[in-house]
Amino acid sequence: MDSTVIDLAAIQAARARLQGQVHKTPFTHSRTLSDILGAEIWLKFENLQFTASFKERGALNRMLALTPQERSKGVIAVSAGNHAQGVAYHAQRMGVPAVIVMPRFTPTVKVANTRRFGAEVVLHGDTFDDAQAHGYELVRERGLIMIHPYDDEAVIAGQGTLALEMLEDQPDLDAMVIAIGGGGLISGIATAAKAIKPGIEVVGVQTERFPSMYAAVKGASMTPGHYTIAEGIAVKSPGVITQEIVRRTVDRIELVSESDIEHAIVVLLEIEKTVVEGAGAAGLAALLRDQAEGGQRFRGKRVALVLTGGNIDPLMLGELIERGMVRAGRLARIRVDLRDLPGALAHATKLIADAQANITEVHHQRAFTALPVRNVEVDFVLQTRGPEHIQEVIDILNAAGFAASNHDH
């Protein structure tokens, strides 16, 4: 396939086709993030699409190109997440039969959401690669049309419509920071953005655990990990078409860690009051990491971030909020050594209460401790105002004769 077919005209044509069928999502300036990062930060809220992800742009653009005969045969997609829901939703709208192949371990909520859109869900294999091989078997057996998540010109053109919307709303952007999985999103965005504004900087972001495009572009050999919180960009091998476009159009690719992404999810929740999944926070994670390392790459620039999706498991989100509170010093675990005597625990809890910290959990430890007999270790989980408040509580306990220390790591 010749990737030169994907040009600005193809992306503009995709936009005309998608008009009224996918949302033109808000693209807004974040004053607080701009203050924190020393740059002008603009956020594209693709987590507000109906299926909570940008993926339906590319999926729909590809499906609108189907012939009447192809429509009657039906479409198939291999995906454990957002692409599956995008294909299933628009297939249902268009009256096209859809088969979605998912790995067996796919969370039940994603399976249920995809079935809700009327698709036939086939669970096969333990990995994405197993599921993909089975998908192509079904293509051969049943004559279905494969809607690839990223390595397809029409899909790439559909994702590129994002760049048109962002530059229309804010023509003075200096940079776009975009997550990379297979590379469909950044290929479309970079193609459109560089055609409209050749000087604009396009920066890709991958996780350290799945650096497939980074490794391909650098010519390096990097072994992928087994799991990432950003499962939406956990792709072991980048696309053939997308790789060639990324080499030509993307200025550089940054890598971020799991904790960078966790932090970015919580920051977006707290500051923007918006829920994003791991992949959706990758762009902000790169900016926060650059700043933490003393970098100046984005300082003073107008930077666009795409919040690519919002499909995160609520239980995982709850854990991330708690971990974020620990990082911010608003949830702490302190260890206190007490004499095992009546009133000792009550005395310690009164001191903590007087210091205006709220106790949420208490754990007694008599047996598994190196302390002498008749002494007890108690771990208190506290809600606090910040690191200084934690230290204040510890100092008060120590001054009263209790051996207290911070034990949250």
C-alpha positions as CSV (number, residue, x, y, z in Angstrom):
1,M,0.0,0.0,0.0
2,D,1.3,3.4,-0.9
3,S,1.0,5.8,2.0
4,T,1.2,8.9,-0.2
5,V,-2.6,8.4,-0.7
6,I,-3.0,9.7,2.8
7,D,-2.7,13.4,2.3
8,L,-4.5,16.6,3.5
9,A,-7.2,16.1,0.8
10,A,-8.0,12.6,2.0
11,I,-8.3,13.9,5.6
12,Q,-10.5,16.8,4.6
13,A,-12.7,14.4,2.6
14,A,-12.9,12.2,5.7
15,R,-14.0,15.2,7.8
16,A,-16.8,15.9,5.3
17,R,-18.0,12.2,5.5
18,L,-17.9,12.2,9.3
19,Q,-19.8,15.5,9.7
20,G,-22.7,15.0,12.1
21,Q,-21.8,11.3,12.8
22,V,-19.0,11.9,15.3
23,H,-18.8,14.7,17.8
24,K,-16.6,17.7,17.2
25,T,-15.3,17.5,20.8
26,P,-14.3,20.5,22.9
27,F,-10.7,21.9,22.5
28,T,-10.1,24.1,25.5
29,H,-7.3,26.0,27.1
30,S,-6.3,24.7,30.6
31,R,-5.3,27.6,32.7
32,T,-4.2,25.5,35.7
33,L,-2.1,23.0,33.7
34,S,-0.6,26.0,31.8
35,D,0.4,27.6,35.1
36,I,1.9,24.3,36.4
37,L,3.8,23.5,33.2
38,G,4.9,27.0,32.1
39,A,3.3,26.5,28.7
40,E,0.0,27.2,27.1
41,I,-1.8,23.8,27.3
42,W,-4.8,23.0,25.1
43,L,-6.8,19.8,25.6
44,K,-8.9,17.9,23.0
45,F,-11.6,16.0,24.9
46,E,-12.0,12.8,22.7
47,N,-13.0,11.0,25.9
48,L,-16.4,12.7,25.3
49,Q,-17.1,10.8,22.1
50,F,-20.1,8.5,22.4
51,T,-17.9,5.4,22.8
52,A,-15.5,7.5,24.9
53,S,-12.6,7.4,22.4
54,F,-11.3,8.9,19.2
55,K,-11.3,5.4,17.6
56,E,-14.7,5.8,16.1
57,R,-13.4,8.5,13.7
58,G,-11.2,6.1,11.8
59,A,-13.5,3.1,12.1
60,L,-16.5,5.0,10.6
61,N,-14.4,6.6,7.8
62,R,-13.3,3.1,6.7
63,M,-16.8,1.7,7.0
64,L,-18.4,4.5,4.9
65,A,-16.1,3.4,2.1
66,L,-17.6,-0.1,2.0
67,T,-19.5,-1.1,-1.2
68,P,-23.1,-2.3,-0.9
69,Q,-21.9,-5.9,-1.4
70,E,-19.2,-5.5,1.4
71,R,-21.8,-4.1,3.7
72,S,-24.1,-7.1,3.3
73,K,-21.2,-9.5,4.1
74,G,-20.3,-7.6,7.2
75,V,-17.2,-6.3,9.0
76,I,-14.8,-7.8,11.5
77,A,-12.3,-6.1,13.9
78,V,-9.8,-7.5,16.3
79,S,-9.6,-5.4,19.5
80,A,-9.9,-5.7,23.2
81,G,-11.0,-2.1,23.7
82,N,-11.9,1.2,22.0
83,H,-11.6,0.2,18.4
84,A,-14.0,-2.7,19.0
85,Q,-16.7,-0.4,20.5
86,G,-16.2,2.2,17.7
87,V,-16.7,-0.5,15.0
88,A,-19.6,-2.2,16.7
89,Y,-21.4,1.1,17.4
90,H,-21.2,2.5,13.8
91,A,-21.9,-0.9,12.3
92,Q,-25.1,-1.0,14.3
93,R,-26.0,2.5,13.1
94,M,-25.3,1.6,9.5
95,G,-27.1,-1.7,9.7
96,V,-23.9,-3.7,8.9
97,P,-23.3,-7.0,10.6
98,A,-20.2,-6.9,12.8
99,V,-17.9,-9.6,14.4
100,I,-15.4,-8.5,17.0
101,V,-12.6,-10.9,18.0
102,M,-11.2,-10.3,21.5
103,P,-8.6,-12.1,23.5
104,R,-10.1,-14.4,26.2
105,F,-8.8,-12.2,29.1
106,T,-10.7,-9.1,27.9
107,P,-12.5,-7.5,30.9
108,T,-16.1,-8.5,31.0
109,V,-17.3,-4.8,31.0
110,K,-15.6,-4.3,27.5
111,V,-17.2,-7.5,26.2
112,A,-20.6,-6.4,27.5
113,N,-20.3,-2.9,26.0
114,T,-19.4,-4.3,22.6
115,R,-22.3,-6.8,22.7
116,R,-24.6,-3.9,23.7
117,F,-24.0,-2.4,20.2
118,G,-25.3,-5.6,18.6
119,A,-21.9,-7.1,17.6
120,E,-21.1,-10.8,17.6
121,V,-18.2,-11.2,20.1
122,V,-15.8,-14.0,19.6
123,L,-13.4,-14.7,22.5
124,H,-10.2,-16.4,21.2
125,G,-6.6,-16.8,22.3
126,D,-4.7,-15.5,25.3
127,T,-2.9,-12.7,23.4
128,F,-3.9,-10.0,20.9
129,D,-1.7,-11.8,18.3
130,D,-3.7,-15.1,18.8
131,A,-7.0,-13.2,18.5
132,Q,-5.7,-11.4,15.3
133,A,-4.7,-14.7,13.7
134,H,-8.2,-16.0,14.4
135,G,-9.7,-12.8,13.0
136,Y,-8.0,-13.4,9.6
137,E,-9.2,-17.0,9.6
138,L,-12.8,-15.7,9.9
139,V,-12.1,-13.2,7.1
140,R,-11.2,-16.2,4.9
141,E,-14.0,-18.4,6.1
142,R,-16.9,-15.9,6.0
143,G,-15.8,-13.3,3.5
144,L,-15.9,-10.5,6.2
145,I,-14.1,-7.2,5.7
146,M,-11.3,-6.5,8.2
147,I,-11.4,-3.0,9.8
148,H,-7.8,-2.7,11.0
149,P,-7.3,-0.5,14.1
150,Y,-4.4,1.5,12.6
151,D,-2.7,0.1,9.5
152,D,-5.3,1.3,7.0
153,E,-5.4,4.5,4.9
154,A,-9.0,5.3,5.5
155,V,-8.6,4.7,9.3
156,I,-5.6,7.0,9.4
157,A,-7.4,9.7,7.4
158,G,-10.3,9.5,9.9
159,Q,-8.0,9.9,12.9
160,G,-6.4,12.9,11.1
161,T,-9.6,14.9,11.3
162,L,-8.6,15.7,14.8
163,A,-5.8,17.9,13.6
164,L,-8.2,19.8,11.3
165,E,-10.4,20.5,14.3
166,M,-7.6,21.5,16.6
167,L,-5.9,23.9,14.2
168,E,-9.3,25.4,13.2
169,D,-10.0,26.2,16.9
170,Q,-6.4,27.3,17.7
171,P,-4.3,28.1,14.5
172,D,-1.3,29.3,16.6
173,L,-0.4,25.9,18.1
174,D,3.4,25.3,18.3
175,A,3.3,21.5,19.2
176,M,1.0,18.5,19.4
177,V,1.9,15.7,21.8
178,I,0.2,12.5,20.8
179,A,0.1,8.9,22.2
180,I,1.3,6.1,19.9
181,G,0.2,2.5,19.9
182,G,0.1,1.2,16.3
183,G,0.5,4.7,15.1
184,G,-2.8,5.4,13.3
185,L,-3.7,8.5,15.3
186,I,-0.3,10.2,15.1
187,S,0.0,9.4,11.4
188,G,-3.2,11.1,10.6
189,I,-2.6,14.0,12.9
190,A,1.0,14.6,11.7
191,T,0.0,14.3,8.0
192,A,-2.7,17.0,8.4
193,A,-0.9,19.3,10.8
194,K,2.4,19.4,8.8
195,A,0.4,20.1,5.6
196,I,-1.5,23.0,7.2
197,K,1.4,24.3,9.3
198,P,4.8,22.9,8.2
199,G,6.7,24.3,11.3
200,I,4.5,22.7,13.9
201,E,6.2,20.1,16.1
202,V,4.6,16.7,16.5
203,V,5.8,14.6,19.4
204,G,4.9,11.0,19.9
205,V,4.6,9.3,23.3
206,Q,4.9,5.6,24.1
207,T,5.2,3.7,27.4
208,E,8.5,2.2,28.4
209,R,6.9,-1.2,28.5
210,F,5.6,-1.1,24.9
211,P,8.1,1.1,22.9
212,S,7.5,-0.6,19.5
213,M,7.4,2.5,17.3
214,Y,10.2,4.2,19.2
215,A,12.4,1.1,18.7
216,A,11.4,0.8,15.0
217,V,12.3,4.4,14.3
218,K,15.5,4.2,16.2
219,G,16.4,0.9,14.7
220,A,16.8,-0.5,18.2
221,S,15.8,-3.9,19.6
222,M,13.5,-3.5,22.7
223,T,11.6,-6.3,24.3
224,P,8.0,-5.3,25.2
225,G,6.6,-5.9,28.7
226,H,3.6,-7.9,29.7
227,Y,1.3,-5.3,31.1
228,T,0.8,-1.5,31.1
229,I,-1.9,0.7,32.6
230,A,-2.1,2.2,29.1
231,E,-3.4,-0.9,27.5
232,G,-4.8,1.2,24.6
233,I,-1.3,1.8,23.3
234,A,0.2,-1.6,24.3
235,V,1.1,-2.7,20.7
236,K,4.0,-5.1,20.2
237,S,4.6,-4.3,16.5
238,P,3.8,-0.9,14.9
239,G,1.9,-0.7,11.5
240,V,3.8,-0.9,8.2
241,I,2.0,2.2,6.7
242,T,2.1,4.1,10.0
243,Q,5.8,3.4,10.6
244,E,6.7,5.0,7.3
245,I,4.5,8.1,8.0
246,V,5.9,8.5,11.5
247,R,9.5,8.4,10.2
248,R,8.6,11.2,7.8
249,T,6.4,13.4,9.9
250,V,7.0,13.0,13.6
251,D,9.8,15.1,15.2
252,R,10.6,12.8,18.1
253,I,9.1,10.1,20.3
254,E,9.3,10.2,24.1
255,L,8.9,7.3,26.5
256,V,7.0,7.5,29.8
257,S,6.8,5.2,32.8
258,E,3.8,3.6,34.5
259,S,4.0,6.0,37.4
260,D,4.2,9.0,35.0
261,I,0.9,7.8,33.5
262,E,-0.7,7.1,36.9
263,H,0.2,10.6,38.0
264,A,-1.2,12.2,34.8
265,I,-4.5,10.4,35.2
266,V,-5.0,11.8,38.7
267,V,-3.9,15.3,37.7
268,L,-6.5,15.4,34.9
269,L,-9.2,14.1,37.3
270,E,-8.3,16.6,40.0
271,I,-7.7,19.7,37.8
272,E,-9.9,19.1,34.8
273,K,-12.5,17.0,36.5
274,T,-12.2,14.6,33.5
275,V,-11.7,10.8,33.5
276,V,-9.2,9.4,31.1
277,E,-7.7,5.9,30.6
278,G,-4.0,5.3,30.7
279,A,-3.4,5.9,27.0
280,G,-5.4,9.1,27.2
281,A,-3.0,10.5,29.8
282,A,0.2,9.7,28.0
283,G,0.6,13.1,26.4
284,L,0.3,14.9,29.7
285,A,2.6,12.3,31.3
286,A,5.4,13.3,28.9
287,L,5.0,17.0,29.7
288,L,5.0,16.4,33.5
289,R,8.0,14.1,33.2
290,D,9.9,16.6,31.1
291,Q,9.3,19.3,33.7
292,A,10.2,17.0,36.6
293,E,13.6,16.3,34.9
294,G,14.2,20.0,34.5
295,G,13.5,20.0,30.8
296,Q,12.6,23.1,28.8
297,R,11.3,21.5,25.6
298,F,7.7,22.7,26.0
299,R,8.3,25.9,28.0
300,G,6.4,28.9,26.6
301,K,4.9,26.9,23.7
302,R,1.3,26.4,22.7
303,V,0.9,22.7,23.2
304,A,-2.1,20.5,22.2
305,L,-2.8,17.2,24.0
306,V,-5.4,14.7,22.8
307,L,-7.3,13.0,25.7
308,T,-7.7,9.9,23.5
309,G,-10.2,7.9,25.6
310,G,-12.0,7.6,28.9
311,N,-12.7,3.8,29.2
312,I,-11.0,3.1,32.5
313,D,-12.1,0.4,35.0
314,P,-13.7,2.2,38.0
315,L,-11.9,0.0,40.5
316,M,-8.6,0.8,38.9
317,L,-9.5,4.5,39.0
318,G,-10.3,4.2,42.7
319,E,-6.9,2.7,43.4
320,L,-5.2,5.4,41.3
321,I,-6.9,8.1,43.3
322,E,-5.7,6.6,46.6
323,R,-2.2,6.2,45.3
324,G,-2.3,9.8,44.1
325,M,-3.4,10.9,47.5
326,V,-0.4,9.1,49.0
327,R,2.0,10.8,46.6
328,A,0.5,14.2,47.4
329,G,0.8,13.5,51.2
330,R,-2.9,13.6,51.7
331,L,-3.1,10.0,52.7
332,A,-0.3,8.7,55.0
333,R,0.6,5.6,56.9
334,I,2.6,6.2,60.1
335,R,4.0,3.5,62.4
336,V,3.9,4.1,66.2
337,D,5.6,1.9,68.8
338,L,3.4,1.6,72.0
339,R,3.7,-0.1,75.4
340,D,1.0,-2.7,75.4
341,L,-0.9,-1.1,78.3
342,P,-4.5,0.1,78.8
343,G,-4.9,3.6,77.6
344,A,-1.7,3.8,75.4
345,L,-3.6,3.5,72.1
346,A,-6.2,6.0,73.3
347,H,-3.5,8.5,74.2
348,A,-1.9,8.1,70.7
349,T,-5.2,8.5,68.9
350,K,-6.1,11.6,70.9
351,L,-2.7,13.2,70.0
352,I,-3.4,12.5,66.3
353,A,-7.0,13.9,66.6
354,D,-5.7,17.0,68.3
355,A,-3.3,17.5,65.4
356,Q,-6.3,17.6,63.1
357,A,-5.5,14.3,61.2
358,N,-8.3,11.9,60.5
359,I,-7.6,8.2,61.3
360,T,-9.1,5.9,58.6
361,E,-7.5,2.5,59.5
362,V,-5.6,1.1,62.5
363,H,-3.5,-2.1,62.3
364,H,-2.1,-3.7,65.5
365,Q,1.0,-5.9,65.3
366,R,2.1,-8.0,68.3
367,A,3.7,-11.2,66.8
368,F,5.5,-10.0,63.6
369,T,7.7,-7.4,65.2
370,A,11.3,-7.1,66.5
371,L,10.1,-5.0,69.5
372,P,10.4,-6.5,73.0
373,V,7.4,-8.4,74.5
374,R,4.7,-6.1,76.0
375,N,5.3,-3.6,73.1
376,V,3.2,-3.3,70.1
377,E,3.6,-1.8,66.6
378,V,0.5,0.2,65.4
379,D,0.1,1.4,61.8
380,F,-2.3,4.3,61.4
381,V,-3.6,5.3,58.0
382,L,-4.4,9.0,58.2
383,Q,-6.0,11.7,56.0
384,T,-3.7,14.7,56.1
385,R,-3.3,18.1,54.5
386,G,0.1,17.4,53.0
387,P,3.7,16.3,53.8
388,E,4.2,19.1,56.4
389,H,1.1,18.0,58.3
390,I,2.3,14.4,58.3
391,Q,5.6,15.5,59.8
392,E,3.8,17.6,62.4
393,V,1.8,14.6,63.6
394,I,5.0,12.5,63.8
395,D,6.8,15.3,65.8
396,I,3.8,15.5,68.2
397,L,3.8,11.8,68.8
398,N,7.6,11.6,69.3
399,A,7.5,14.6,71.7
400,A,4.9,12.6,73.8
401,G,7.3,9.7,74.1
402,F,6.0,7.5,71.3
403,A,8.4,6.3,68.6
404,A,6.7,7.4,65.4
405,S,7.8,7.3,61.8
406,N,6.5,7.7,58.3
407,H,5.7,4.3,56.9
408,D,3.9,4.9,53.5
409,H,6.6,3.5,51.2
